[in-house]
Amino acid sequence: MSGALNIVWFKRDLRVADHRPLAMASRLGPVLPLYIVEPELWAQADASARQWAFAAESLEALRTDLAALGQPLIVMTGDAVSIFREIHQRHGIAGLWSHEETGNGWTYARDLAVSAWAREHGIQWHEPRQFGVIRRLTSRNGWANAWDSDMAEPVTMPPKALTPLEGHWPHAIPTVADLGLQPDPCPYRQHGGRAAALATLESFLGERGRDYRFRMSSPVTAFEACSRLSPHLTWGTLSMREVAQATASRLRAIKHASDPAAKNWRASLISFMGRLHWHCHFMQKLEDEPRLEFENLHRGYDNVRPAMADQTRLDAWCTGQTGFPFVDACMRALNRHGWINFRMRAMLMSFASYDLWLPWRATGLHLARQFVDYEPGIHWSQVQMQSGTTGINTMRVYNPVKQGLDQDPTGAFVRRFVPELESVPDAFIHEPWKWTGASSLRYPPPIVDHATAAKAAKDALYALRKGAGHKEVARQIVTKHGSRKAGTGATARKPKRKAKEVAAAQLSLDI
Ligand SMILES: Cc1cc2nc3c(=O)[nH]c(=O)nc-3n(C[C@H](O)[C@H](O)[C@H](O)COP(=O)(O)OP(=O)(O)OC[C@H]3O[C@@H](n4cnc5c(N)ncnc54)[C@H](O)[C@@H]3O)c2cc1C
């Protein structure tokens, strides 16, 4: 092969549409579209076979799409710097192109190593943004408007054709077994790939999303009513811009319709659009403060919970054996689907952090592995928020019985995932320990008394909040990470939204 190559390094952006690095590099000549399977990344404690299975399906689809353009995806396994070194020695690298990544601590360290290597060899690494996350952000002021502008930019068209590369390049995508990942059965996992992504977006905007705002909170309805786009956004089979623009276009189409269905659609889609902002808002926190994956955002909470998790409690929580039917049903549903809705994620985390008093890092890792849509920036920010260690959010302790009664009043969801409770009368389905036949059940009694455990947890955290210096640190955190309410696109575009609803959303999610 003659002439140095421009490498397009695909990471968690497994598509050819709206892929700026691909479009930009291909204008310069032949490109080498590369995915690096990094065994060390997949050996990290937050990685799982279900995530890889989704990624591998998406890689297959990407390979087909690239092949249709003229050059299929090259897949190499190893550590990124060694692979770039090898390609550089053999063919010469003219430039490296990839999207900016706000990943976990491991990918951050890897990017620093790649960056140092590229600099040393005079290779320029071009990294356009893929989300509305701003690198080296100096202030959150104006952030929401910048997000709106970013998302309004034209979607980048894929190149018309790619020059086929000469020589033999590896294409094989390793299996879960090749990567040595732990078996991780997830029978109802969503499937990866561009076609699945587009079908999911279309069915949400065309049909499923109509009652999104009413049906997103209960796991009985959320599996259908939520967009289910999260794994596609995480793995980049769709871009955030594509989703935001498709939503905006749908909103424009029904702007003047006055029938109740259209009104409902509008409210649901506005609510959905707000969540797209949140995606990047939370990722921005990790981008600005990578330590929040490992350390309390507010260091005043250091040592409040034991550093090591109580293994019995952790196992009971992870396997859905806490004796609280709704908590267990949610965890088992998550384990089998690789997804659960926001409110239930929050409840699972709250139960682990307050009722079981487990350290968030251990429980957060379990959830990360279960989520096919694991996105470190959202995940660790939310994990800390639901554990009360940010110092800036309202402490939200969910009552698992009340949640069950509110979100699964007939107990249908519990019965589906906790079949041991089949014989329990409806009236006791969320509190089977109160039923006279409880001793005959092959189901554990509640692992803790909720009221007592929740009170002890709240007392401990409130005591810290009153401590000297706590407020000052919290103020600094708000300045650095808090959304600027007036300029938040999510709320600024909704002047008619009820003040109470806006306040609740902001309290529970925005900062
Ligand atoms: C403890 C905890 C951990 C979480 N970990 C993740 C994670 O690893 N990856 C992830 O994508 N989401 C995470 N979330 C946020 C949220 O639960 C999921 O984004 C949502 O359930 C995904 O389903 P959906 O695509 O159908 O969402 P929809 O309700 O249809 O929302 C559309 C998109 O908006 C974004 N979004 C929605 N809710 C939130 C939110 N609260 N915060 C930030 N972005 C949001 C997501 O990109 C989502 O795909 C977590 C929430 C909690 C409480």
The ligand as an SDF file (V2000), in Angstrom:
LIG
                    3D

 53 58  0  0  0  0  0  0  0  0999 V2000
  -29.2230    4.8460   38.8960 C   0  0  0  0  0  0  0  0  0  0  0  0
  -29.4620    5.2270   37.4580 C   0  0  0  0  0  0  0  0  0  0  0  0
  -28.5610    4.8410   36.4910 C   0  0  0  0  0  0  0  0  0  0  0  0
  -28.7640    5.1870   35.1490 C   0  0  0  0  0  0  0  0  0  0  0  0
  -27.8460    4.7700   34.2160 N   0  0  0  0  0  0  0  0  0  0  0  0
  -28.0250    5.0750   32.9220 C   0  0  0  0  0  0  0  0  0  0  0  0
  -27.0970    4.6170   31.9330 C   0  0  0  0  0  0  0  0  0  0  0  0
  -26.1090    3.9550   32.2420 O   0  0  0  0  0  0  0  0  0  0  0  0
  -27.3610    4.9340   30.6360 N   0  0  0  0  0  0  0  0  0  0  0  0
  -28.4410    5.6810   30.2640 C   0  0  0  0  0  0  0  0  0  0  0  0
  -28.6280    5.9410   29.0720 O   0  0  0  0  0  0  0  0  0  0  0  0
  -29.2960    6.1520   31.1900 N   0  0  0  0  0  0  0  0  0  0  0  0
  -29.1480    5.8620   32.4920 C   0  0  0  0  0  0  0  0  0  0  0  0
  -30.0630    6.3170   33.4270 N   0  0  0  0  0  0  0  0  0  0  0  0
  -31.0990    7.2760   33.0140 C   0  0  0  0  0  0  0  0  0  0  0  0
  -32.4400    6.6880   32.5220 C   0  0  0  0  0  0  0  0  0  0  0  0
  -32.9490    5.7820   33.4510 O   0  0  0  0  0  0  0  0  0  0  0  0
  -32.3160    6.0250   31.1600 C   0  0  0  0  0  0  0  0  0  0  0  0
  -31.7210    6.9290   30.2550 O   0  0  0  0  0  0  0  0  0  0  0  0
  -33.6570    5.6330   30.5580 C   0  0  0  0  0  0  0  0  0  0  0  0
  -34.3310    4.7750   31.4420 O   0  0  0  0  0  0  0  0  0  0  0  0
  -33.4090    4.9440   29.2210 C   0  0  0  0  0  0  0  0  0  0  0  0
  -34.5820    4.4650   28.6440 O   0  0  0  0  0  0  0  0  0  0  0  0
  -35.2230    5.1760   27.3600 P   0  0  0  0  0  0  0  0  0  0  0  0
  -34.2180    5.3380   26.2890 O   0  0  0  0  0  0  0  0  0  0  0  0
  -36.4600    4.4430   27.0160 O   0  0  0  0  0  0  0  0  0  0  0  0
  -35.5390    6.5920   27.9630 O   0  0  0  0  0  0  0  0  0  0  0  0
  -36.5600    7.7330   27.5400 P   0  0  0  0  0  0  0  0  0  0  0  0
  -37.3770    8.0470   28.7270 O   0  0  0  0  0  0  0  0  0  0  0  0
  -37.2450    7.4090   26.2940 O   0  0  0  0  0  0  0  0  0  0  0  0
  -35.5920    8.9840   27.3150 O   0  0  0  0  0  0  0  0  0  0  0  0
  -34.9250    9.2350   26.0810 C   0  0  0  0  0  0  0  0  0  0  0  0
  -33.4440    9.4240   26.3090 C   0  0  0  0  0  0  0  0  0  0  0  0
  -33.2240   10.5160   27.1830 O   0  0  0  0  0  0  0  0  0  0  0  0
  -32.1170   10.2450   28.0290 C   0  0  0  0  0  0  0  0  0  0  0  0
  -32.5810   10.1820   29.4110 N   0  0  0  0  0  0  0  0  0  0  0  0
  -33.7850    9.7860   29.8570 C   0  0  0  0  0  0  0  0  0  0  0  0
  -33.8580    9.9100   31.1940 N   0  0  0  0  0  0  0  0  0  0  0  0
  -32.6690   10.3910   31.5860 C   0  0  0  0  0  0  0  0  0  0  0  0
  -32.1300   10.7390   32.8490 C   0  0  0  0  0  0  0  0  0  0  0  0
  -32.8290   10.6460   33.9680 N   0  0  0  0  0  0  0  0  0  0  0  0
  -30.8640   11.1800   32.8880 N   0  0  0  0  0  0  0  0  0  0  0  0
  -30.1260   11.3100   31.7610 C   0  0  0  0  0  0  0  0  0  0  0  0
  -30.5880   11.0010   30.5380 N   0  0  0  0  0  0  0  0  0  0  0  0
  -31.8440   10.5530   30.4590 C   0  0  0  0  0  0  0  0  0  0  0  0
  -31.5710    8.8990   27.5860 C   0  0  0  0  0  0  0  0  0  0  0  0
  -30.5900    9.1220   26.6120 O   0  0  0  0  0  0  0  0  0  0  0  0
  -32.7750    8.2450   26.9620 C   0  0  0  0  0  0  0  0  0  0  0  0
  -32.4280    7.2610   26.0110 O   0  0  0  0  0  0  0  0  0  0  0  0
  -29.8820    5.9720   34.7800 C   0  0  0  0  0  0  0  0  0  0  0  0
  -30.7940    6.3510   35.7600 C   0  0  0  0  0  0  0  0  0  0  0  0
  -30.5900    5.9840   37.0830 C   0  0  0  0  0  0  0  0  0  0  0  0
  -31.5810    6.4060   38.1290 C   0  0  0  0  0  0  0  0  0  0  0  0
  1  2  1  0
  2  3  1  0
  2 52  2  0
  3  4  2  0
  4  5  1  0
  4 50  1  0
  5  6  2  0
  6  7  1  0
  6 13  1  0
  7  8  2  0
  7  9  1  0
  9 10  1  0
 10 11  2  0
 10 12  1  0
 12 13  2  0
 13 14  1  0
 14 15  1  0
 14 50  1  0
 15 16  1  0
 16 17  1  0
 16 18  1  0
 18 19  1  0
 18 20  1  0
 20 21  1  0
 20 22  1  0
 22 23  1  0
 23 24  1  0
 24 25  2  0
 24 26  1  0
 24 27  1  0
 27 28  1  0
 28 29  2  0
 28 30  1  0
 28 31  1  0
 31 32  1  0
 32 33  1  0
 33 34  1  0
 33 48  1  0
 34 35  1  0
 35 36  1  0
 35 46  1  0
 36 37  1  0
 36 45  1  0
 37 38  2  0
 38 39  1  0
 39 40  1  0
 39 45  2  0
 40 41  1  0
 40 42  2  0
 42 43  1  0
 43 44  2  0
 44 45  1  0
 46 47  1  0
 46 48  1  0
 48 49  1  0
 50 51  2  0
 51 52  1  0
 52 53  1  0
M  END
$$$$
